[in-house]
Amino acid sequence: MVEGAEPADVRVVRSGGSKISYRRPVFSADSRYLLCASGDLVKVYITATQECVHILKGHKNLVTGFQLNPKNHLQLYSTSLDGTIKLWDFTDGILIKTFIVDFKLLALYTSAADEKSIFAIVPKYNDDDSGKFQLISISLPKSTAQEVEAQDFNVILDDVCQSPKSIAFGREGAYVASVKALELCVFFFEKKKYYRFPLSIKGQNAQKAANNIFTCVACHPKEDCIATGHEDGKIRLWRNFNHRQEYTYSAHHWHYDAVNDLVFSAEGTSLLSGGVESVLVQWRYGSETKKDFLPRLGGAIEHIEASPDGVLCCTSHSDNKITIIQSNLKFTAAIQGLVKGQEIATGLMFDPRSKALVLNGKPGHLQFYSLQSDEHLYNLDIVQQEYIHQSGLNQTEVVKAAFDFQGTWLVTVEEKKKKATDLELQMKLWAYNQEKQSFVLNTTINAPHESHISALCFQNLNGSRSGLATLVTAGLDCQFKVWVLGDDSDIYRKSVSWSCDFVGTYHHLQATNCSFSEDGSLLAVSFEQIITLWDPETWDLKCTFCHPPGKIRDLAFGRLSCSKYLLGTTENGFLCCWNLLTCTLEWSTQLNVMVLQVDPLSENVAAFTEFSRMTDLFIFKPNEPQPLYMQKNVCYDRVRWALFVPREFPEDYNSDSNQWLVRSQLYFISASQNLLTFSTESVEERLTPSSKQLVIENIPMTPFHVLLGKHREQQTNFGSKTEQTALPEGSATINQMLHTPAHVLPNASFLCLMFVNSLLIPKMGISSKEEQEEVEMESEKEEDESDVEMNPIKDEQETRKAYSSEELLPKLTKSEEKELKKLRKIDYSWLSAVWTGEIAYSQGSARK
């Protein structure tokens, strides 16, 4: 590695697009806010507008649970794998306190019966590999310090399931229920007694007994009733469980697959359930035969939550979506995150127009996701067919996609396998429509290749001598094809369409990769272990490169000053660099490069290598075999795709090893579909000012505030005055009034006078020049008053006219008023004599 490189400065952080359906969401007490976990963050949404108003940052690892504070419903507890419990004021986005526990917390619960403690699932003996977990209560000490150690805990249940949905508190915290495998366990806090109820039935076969496995549990908020969900789709309601021999349960069945979650409404009048059918089922408590349904919600339902006031409920889905629903099962809105769950076959793409990250989304769709605002923009329906949620069906999938350099054209490839040898292949080209602000289908090509399309790329129009948009596709049918945009107009309309212009082959080898140079003057196509170079003007073969043995895995041209180099990676673990001017191998090294990505705004190239199930990152330039930056153990998972995204504003880094982060930001996605990026900021530095302390700017601005702010800004910028006006003391008075107990405050009339006086701005000192001008103005005013006394009737009429038009006249400065006063004092009586003489002269001329 280069000297001076500091890999510790750059760290891997979870980017936007983290899964928001990982844990059950939480409503605020008044249903105004909806809180959900997103990676190591907690996001606060407004239920009415679905706007993210606060992001609670501070945890250093995955957030595993969050619950409202039973003592203060405007506060929130959150737990994480970093071993900390944090207390937040989520309405203002402020971190209040951190409790350090020093072992992983896998789930969080609160109880109304014990407001001084929280409950959490932790690994037994603090060993993750043991596979055994406990439910413990952690006593939170009272302290004024910002960080407090919480080491006082008690074990409640010794052997529990790791899933947060396997534990529920019932009847205002009187007992806790836990399910695991085929057993229900209930612990009563007051009696300190355990009751266990196994579900296995004697004489039942093992296959049927296995389907009775518990999946989730919920407790009635008012009565002693426990609802459990099972893998066979049944829901059981347990009663009389405070007696070991007299307990009863009733079974209810609607779901055809496992019940993923259960929850009672706030008053316990209904029970909500959901599963892979993507249907929310509402069971009426006491008459379970009556059910209501809300179907077609999207992906499989993973979590359900009901608001404390009973107005709303929500469901979180496997496609990273949260649906907000009214209590009458009427759909209200949806909060869509980065869609996950499907295999990302298209890779990561960047849309030059919307500046969005583009990849596979819903089945048969491409999703556009904003990395800056961390929100889902829209889905583009590619397949345009209804997706059937049933396993085992062969359905059409989007497998390839690419944008041109201007973002004007989008190409997609979709496949459908009917049999092992039967393949339906379709390529579509989409044109961007300015009016619709979206892509519109332009050309559909059936069977563009006889086998799978392995790669596709657009030519840069700046380097095209013909000026025609050009697309190249490489297929496993041993061909690469060139598609050009041509005129397809007729007497009825003007239009353009794409058609095949050239077909190339090389020794009947499979075409695996293709790539254009930066200026579009060269096309590189790899045929298994051989790289061929073609002239796009004549489509003549110019040169071939061979580095046997090993199939070419990836191809990439250098950028800017390194555009004369061609990079290639092989499946047998080599990274090679060829010089296009000399047509020779410049250098090669033995690296098992899984992903090769070129920065479009610099000469930098990123290579993710894999060795012994560990992924390392190398940043280098093709003209320098020595890496600029290297970081080991980027992630413990295989990196599938990577992408350089141009920054809106370049960053400023002093370290040479961090210069590759100046103009672009590198994102990558792992096999577990975690979107990650590289950052030089620590968790504390990434905290926004609003999350550190409460300021008055956190209050939403009203239109009056906007207008007043502009007016004050104009007053501040007017002139060259350096003195600042003293601010009123109203804020201190308001704080004193609000923090004083109401029973000791004086009457309202006294408070009103004190409050108004506190808002008055004190008069500042006046300069000597201004005093002199004021004295002169007063003397002139006295002279004017003397003139008014000499002719009171006339001046009174003039004064009335002046007052009536006062609002129409512009305000004058003091110097302008002074000049006006001087003009008024000048004697203009000689003008009347001149005017009289001119009139007499004109009348005499008329007589003549």
NORCOR-V650120 format. One record per backbone hydrogen bond with DSSP energy under -1.0 kcal/mol. CO is the residue of the C=O (numbers start at 0). NH is the residue of the N-H. E is the energy in kcal/mol with one decimal. If there is no record, write none. Layout:
co:CO nh:NH e:E
co:CO nh:NH e:E
//
This chain:
co:1 nh:4 e:-1.6
co:5 nh:8 e:-1.8
co:10 nh:678 e:-2.5
co:12 nh:676 e:-2.3
co:25 nh:34 e:-3.2
co:27 nh:30 e:-1.6
co:31 nh:46 e:-2.3
co:32 nh:27 e:-2.1
co:33 nh:44 e:-2.9
co:34 nh:25 e:-2.3
co:35 nh:42 e:-2.8
co:37 nh:40 e:-1.5
co:38 nh:62 e:-2.8
co:40 nh:37 e:-2.6
co:41 nh:55 e:-3.4
co:42 nh:35 e:-2.0
co:43 nh:52 e:-2.1
co:43 nh:53 e:-1.3
co:44 nh:33 e:-2.5
co:45 nh:49 e:-2.8
co:50 nh:45 e:-2.0
co:53 nh:43 e:-2.7
co:55 nh:41 e:-1.2
co:61 nh:80 e:-2.1
co:64 nh:78 e:-2.7
co:66 nh:76 e:-3.3
co:71 nh:74 e:-1.8
co:74 nh:68 e:-2.2
co:75 nh:87 e:-2.9
co:76 nh:66 e:-1.9
co:77 nh:85 e:-2.5
co:78 nh:63 e:-1.8
co:78 nh:64 e:-1.2
co:79 nh:82 e:-1.4
co:79 nh:104 e:-1.2
co:82 nh:100 e:-2.7
co:82 nh:101 e:-1.7
co:84 nh:98 e:-3.9
co:85 nh:77 e:-1.8
co:86 nh:95 e:-2.8
co:86 nh:96 e:-1.5
co:87 nh:75 e:-2.1
co:88 nh:92 e:-1.2
co:88 nh:93 e:-2.0
co:93 nh:88 e:-2.9
co:96 nh:86 e:-3.0
co:97 nh:147 e:-2.8
co:98 nh:84 e:-3.0
co:99 nh:149 e:-2.6
co:106 nh:120 e:-1.1
co:108 nh:118 e:-2.8
co:115 nh:139 e:-2.1
co:117 nh:137 e:-3.3
co:118 nh:108 e:-2.8
co:119 nh:135 e:-2.7
co:120 nh:105 e:-3.2
co:121 nh:133 e:-2.7
co:122 nh:125 e:-1.9
co:123 nh:126 e:-1.6
co:131 nh:123 e:-3.0
co:132 nh:159 e:-2.0
co:133 nh:121 e:-2.2
co:134 nh:155 e:-3.2
co:134 nh:156 e:-1.6
co:135 nh:119 e:-2.3
co:136 nh:153 e:-2.1
co:137 nh:117 e:-2.0
co:145 nh:97 e:-2.4
co:147 nh:99 e:-2.9
co:151 nh:138 e:-2.9
co:153 nh:136 e:-2.8
co:156 nh:134 e:-2.7
co:162 nh:165 e:-1.6
co:163 nh:166 e:-1.1
co:164 nh:216 e:-1.7
co:165 nh:178 e:-2.2
co:167 nh:176 e:-3.0
co:169 nh:173 e:-1.5
co:169 nh:174 e:-1.2
co:173 nh:188 e:-1.6
co:174 nh:169 e:-2.4
co:175 nh:186 e:-2.6
co:176 nh:167 e:-2.1
co:177 nh:184 e:-3.2
co:179 nh:182 e:-2.0
co:180 nh:213 e:-2.9
co:181 nh:198 e:-3.1
co:182 nh:179 e:-2.1
co:183 nh:196 e:-3.2
co:184 nh:177 e:-3.0
co:185 nh:194 e:-2.4
co:186 nh:175 e:-2.1
co:187 nh:191 e:-1.7
co:187 nh:192 e:-1.0
co:192 nh:187 e:-2.2
co:194 nh:185 e:-2.9
co:196 nh:183 e:-2.0
co:200 nh:203 e:-1.6
co:204 nh:208 e:-2.1
co:205 nh:209 e:-2.1
co:206 nh:210 e:-1.0
co:208 nh:211 e:-1.2
co:209 nh:212 e:-1.4
co:210 nh:231 e:-1.4
co:212 nh:230 e:-1.8
co:215 nh:228 e:-2.1
co:217 nh:226 e:-3.2
co:219 nh:170 e:-1.6
co:222 nh:224 e:-1.7
co:224 nh:219 e:-2.7
co:225 nh:237 e:-3.4
co:226 nh:217 e:-2.7
co:227 nh:235 e:-2.3
co:228 nh:214 e:-2.9
co:228 nh:215 e:-1.1
co:229 nh:232 e:-1.5
co:229 nh:258 e:-1.9
co:233 nh:229 e:-1.5
co:234 nh:251 e:-2.6
co:235 nh:227 e:-2.4
co:236 nh:249 e:-1.7
co:237 nh:225 e:-2.0
co:238 nh:247 e:-2.4
co:239 nh:242 e:-1.1
co:247 nh:238 e:-2.8
co:249 nh:236 e:-2.5
co:251 nh:234 e:-3.1
co:260 nh:273 e:-1.4
co:262 nh:271 e:-3.0
co:268 nh:284 e:-1.8
co:269 nh:264 e:-2.2
co:270 nh:282 e:-3.6
co:271 nh:262 e:-1.8
co:272 nh:280 e:-2.5
co:273 nh:259 e:-1.9
co:273 nh:260 e:-1.3
co:274 nh:277 e:-1.5
co:274 nh:300 e:-2.5
co:277 nh:296 e:-1.7
co:279 nh:293 e:-1.7
co:280 nh:272 e:-2.1
co:281 nh:291 e:-1.8
co:282 nh:270 e:-3.0
co:283 nh:286 e:-1.5
co:286 nh:289 e:-1.9
co:289 nh:283 e:-1.7
co:291 nh:281 e:-3.0
co:293 nh:279 e:-2.3
co:299 nh:317 e:-2.0
co:302 nh:315 e:-2.3
co:304 nh:313 e:-2.7
co:306 nh:309 e:-1.4
co:310 nh:326 e:-1.6
co:311 nh:306 e:-2.7
co:312 nh:324 e:-3.3
co:313 nh:304 e:-2.3
co:314 nh:322 e:-3.0
co:315 nh:301 e:-3.3
co:315 nh:302 e:-1.5
co:316 nh:319 e:-1.3
co:319 nh:336 e:-2.8
co:320 nh:316 e:-2.7
co:321 nh:334 e:-3.2
co:322 nh:314 e:-1.9
co:323 nh:331 e:-2.5
co:323 nh:332 e:-1.5
co:324 nh:312 e:-2.7
co:325 nh:328 e:-1.8
co:329 nh:325 e:-2.6
co:332 nh:323 e:-3.0
co:334 nh:321 e:-2.5
co:335 nh:375 e:-1.0
co:342 nh:344 e:-1.5
co:348 nh:357 e:-2.7
co:350 nh:354 e:-1.6
co:355 nh:350 e:-2.4
co:356 nh:368 e:-2.8
co:357 nh:348 e:-2.2
co:358 nh:366 e:-2.7
co:361 nh:364 e:-2.5
co:363 nh:381 e:-1.9
co:363 nh:382 e:-2.0
co:364 nh:360 e:-1.8
co:365 nh:379 e:-3.0
co:366 nh:358 e:-1.4
co:367 nh:376 e:-2.7
co:367 nh:377 e:-1.1
co:368 nh:356 e:-3.5
co:369 nh:374 e:-1.1
co:374 nh:369 e:-2.6
co:377 nh:367 e:-2.6
co:379 nh:365 e:-2.0
co:387 nh:389 e:-2.0
co:389 nh:392 e:-1.1
co:396 nh:414 e:-2.6
co:399 nh:412 e:-2.5
co:401 nh:410 e:-2.5
co:407 nh:431 e:-2.2
co:408 nh:403 e:-1.8
co:409 nh:429 e:-3.5
co:410 nh:401 e:-1.8
co:411 nh:427 e:-2.5
co:412 nh:398 e:-2.6
co:412 nh:399 e:-1.5
co:413 nh:425 e:-1.9
co:414 nh:396 e:-2.7
co:415 nh:423 e:-2.7
co:421 nh:417 e:-1.1
co:423 nh:415 e:-1.7
co:424 nh:446 e:-2.6
co:425 nh:413 e:-2.7
co:426 nh:444 e:-3.4
co:427 nh:411 e:-2.6
co:428 nh:441 e:-2.8
co:428 nh:442 e:-1.8
co:429 nh:409 e:-2.2
co:430 nh:439 e:-3.3
co:432 nh:436 e:-1.4
co:432 nh:437 e:-1.2
co:437 nh:432 e:-3.2
co:439 nh:430 e:-2.8
co:442 nh:428 e:-2.7
co:444 nh:426 e:-2.8
co:451 nh:475 e:-2.8
co:454 nh:473 e:-3.0
co:456 nh:471 e:-2.6
co:459 nh:462 e:-1.4
co:468 nh:484 e:-1.6
co:469 nh:458 e:-2.3
co:470 nh:482 e:-3.6
co:471 nh:456 e:-2.1
co:472 nh:480 e:-2.5
co:473 nh:453 e:-2.2
co:473 nh:454 e:-1.5
co:474 nh:510 e:-1.5
co:478 nh:474 e:-2.5
co:479 nh:503 e:-3.2
co:480 nh:472 e:-2.3
co:481 nh:500 e:-3.7
co:481 nh:501 e:-1.3
co:482 nh:470 e:-3.0
co:483 nh:498 e:-2.0
co:485 nh:496 e:-2.2
co:492 nh:489 e:-2.6
co:494 nh:487 e:-2.8
co:496 nh:485 e:-3.1
co:498 nh:483 e:-2.4
co:501 nh:481 e:-3.0
co:503 nh:479 e:-2.4
co:505 nh:508 e:-1.8
co:509 nh:527 e:-1.0
co:512 nh:525 e:-2.0
co:514 nh:523 e:-3.1
co:516 nh:519 e:-1.0
co:521 nh:516 e:-2.2
co:522 nh:533 e:-2.6
co:523 nh:514 e:-2.1
co:524 nh:531 e:-2.9
co:525 nh:511 e:-2.5
co:525 nh:512 e:-1.0
co:526 nh:529 e:-1.9
co:527 nh:551 e:-2.8
co:529 nh:526 e:-3.3
co:530 nh:544 e:-3.0
co:531 nh:524 e:-2.5
co:532 nh:541 e:-3.1
co:532 nh:542 e:-1.1
co:533 nh:522 e:-2.0
co:534 nh:538 e:-3.3
co:539 nh:534 e:-2.1
co:542 nh:532 e:-2.8
co:544 nh:530 e:-3.0
co:550 nh:570 e:-2.3
co:553 nh:568 e:-1.9
co:555 nh:566 e:-3.3
co:558 nh:561 e:-2.5
co:559 nh:562 e:-1.5
co:561 nh:564 e:-1.5
co:563 nh:579 e:-3.2
co:564 nh:557 e:-2.3
co:565 nh:577 e:-2.9
co:566 nh:555 e:-2.0
co:567 nh:575 e:-2.9
co:568 nh:552 e:-3.5
co:568 nh:553 e:-1.2
co:569 nh:572 e:-1.3
co:573 nh:569 e:-2.1
co:574 nh:588 e:-2.1
co:575 nh:567 e:-2.2
co:576 nh:585 e:-2.5
co:576 nh:586 e:-1.5
co:577 nh:565 e:-2.2
co:578 nh:582 e:-1.6
co:578 nh:583 e:-1.0
co:583 nh:578 e:-2.9
co:586 nh:576 e:-2.4
co:588 nh:574 e:-2.9
co:588 nh:590 e:-1.1
co:590 nh:592 e:-1.7
co:591 nh:609 e:-1.9
co:594 nh:607 e:-2.5
co:596 nh:605 e:-3.2
co:598 nh:601 e:-1.0
co:603 nh:598 e:-2.4
co:604 nh:619 e:-2.2
co:605 nh:596 e:-2.7
co:606 nh:617 e:-2.2
co:607 nh:593 e:-2.9
co:607 nh:594 e:-1.4
co:608 nh:615 e:-2.2
co:610 nh:613 e:-1.2
co:613 nh:610 e:-2.5
co:614 nh:633 e:-2.9
co:615 nh:608 e:-2.5
co:616 nh:630 e:-2.2
co:617 nh:606 e:-2.5
co:618 nh:627 e:-2.7
co:618 nh:628 e:-1.7
co:619 nh:604 e:-2.2
co:620 nh:623 e:-2.0
co:628 nh:618 e:-2.9
co:630 nh:616 e:-2.8
co:634 nh:614 e:-1.2
co:637 nh:670 e:-1.8
co:640 nh:668 e:-2.4
co:642 nh:666 e:-2.9
co:644 nh:664 e:-2.6
co:655 nh:658 e:-1.2
co:657 nh:660 e:-1.7
co:658 nh:661 e:-1.5
co:661 nh:650 e:-2.4
co:662 nh:646 e:-2.9
co:664 nh:644 e:-2.9
co:666 nh:642 e:-2.6
co:667 nh:675 e:-3.0
co:668 nh:639 e:-2.4
co:668 nh:640 e:-1.4
co:669 nh:672 e:-1.9
co:673 nh:669 e:-1.4
co:674 nh:14 e:-2.2
co:675 nh:667 e:-2.4
co:676 nh:12 e:-2.5
co:678 nh:10 e:-3.1
co:681 nh:685 e:-1.7
co:687 nh:690 e:-1.3
co:688 nh:691 e:-1.1
co:688 nh:692 e:-1.8
co:690 nh:94 e:-1.4
co:694 nh:697 e:-1.6
co:695 nh:698 e:-1.6
co:701 nh:705 e:-2.0
co:702 nh:706 e:-2.3
co:703 nh:707 e:-2.7
co:704 nh:708 e:-2.5
co:705 nh:709 e:-2.1
co:706 nh:710 e:-2.2
co:707 nh:711 e:-2.5
co:708 nh:712 e:-2.2
co:709 nh:713 e:-2.3
co:710 nh:714 e:-2.0
co:711 nh:715 e:-2.1
co:712 nh:716 e:-2.2
co:713 nh:717 e:-1.0
co:728 nh:732 e:-1.7
co:729 nh:733 e:-2.9
co:730 nh:734 e:-2.5
co:731 nh:735 e:-2.2
co:732 nh:736 e:-2.4
co:733 nh:737 e:-2.7
co:734 nh:738 e:-2.1
co:740 nh:743 e:-1.3
co:746 nh:750 e:-1.8
co:747 nh:751 e:-2.6
co:748 nh:752 e:-1.8
co:749 nh:753 e:-2.1
co:750 nh:754 e:-2.6
co:751 nh:755 e:-2.5
co:752 nh:756 e:-2.2
co:753 nh:757 e:-1.6
co:757 nh:728 e:-1.4
co:766 nh:770 e:-1.9
co:767 nh:771 e:-2.3
co:768 nh:772 e:-2.2
co:769 nh:773 e:-2.2
co:770 nh:774 e:-2.3
co:771 nh:775 e:-2.2
co:772 nh:776 e:-2.3
co:773 nh:777 e:-2.4
co:774 nh:778 e:-2.4
co:775 nh:779 e:-2.5
co:776 nh:780 e:-2.1
co:777 nh:781 e:-2.1
co:778 nh:782 e:-1.9
co:779 nh:783 e:-2.4
co:780 nh:784 e:-2.1
co:781 nh:785 e:-1.7
co:782 nh:786 e:-1.8
co:783 nh:787 e:-1.9
co:784 nh:788 e:-1.6
co:785 nh:789 e:-1.1
co:786 nh:790 e:-1.1
co:790 nh:794 e:-1.9
co:791 nh:795 e:-1.9
co:792 nh:796 e:-1.7
co:793 nh:797 e:-2.0
co:794 nh:798 e:-2.5
co:795 nh:799 e:-2.0
co:796 nh:800 e:-2.2
co:797 nh:801 e:-2.5
co:798 nh:802 e:-2.6
co:799 nh:803 e:-2.4
co:800 nh:804 e:-1.6
co:804 nh:808 e:-1.1
co:812 nh:816 e:-2.3
co:813 nh:817 e:-1.9
co:814 nh:818 e:-2.0
co:815 nh:819 e:-2.1
co:816 nh:820 e:-2.0
co:817 nh:821 e:-1.7
co:818 nh:822 e:-2.0
co:819 nh:823 e:-1.8
co:820 nh:824 e:-1.1
co:828 nh:832 e:-1.0
co:829 nh:833 e:-1.8
co:830 nh:834 e:-2.4
co:831 nh:835 e:-2.1
co:832 nh:836 e:-2.2
co:833 nh:837 e:-2.1
co:834 nh:838 e:-1.6
co:835 nh:839 e:-2.1
co:836 nh:840 e:-2.2
co:837 nh:841 e:-2.1
co:838 nh:842 e:-2.0
co:839 nh:843 e:-2.1
co:840 nh:844 e:-1.9
co:841 nh:845 e:-1.5
co:842 nh:846 e:-1.6
co:843 nh:847 e:-1.8
//
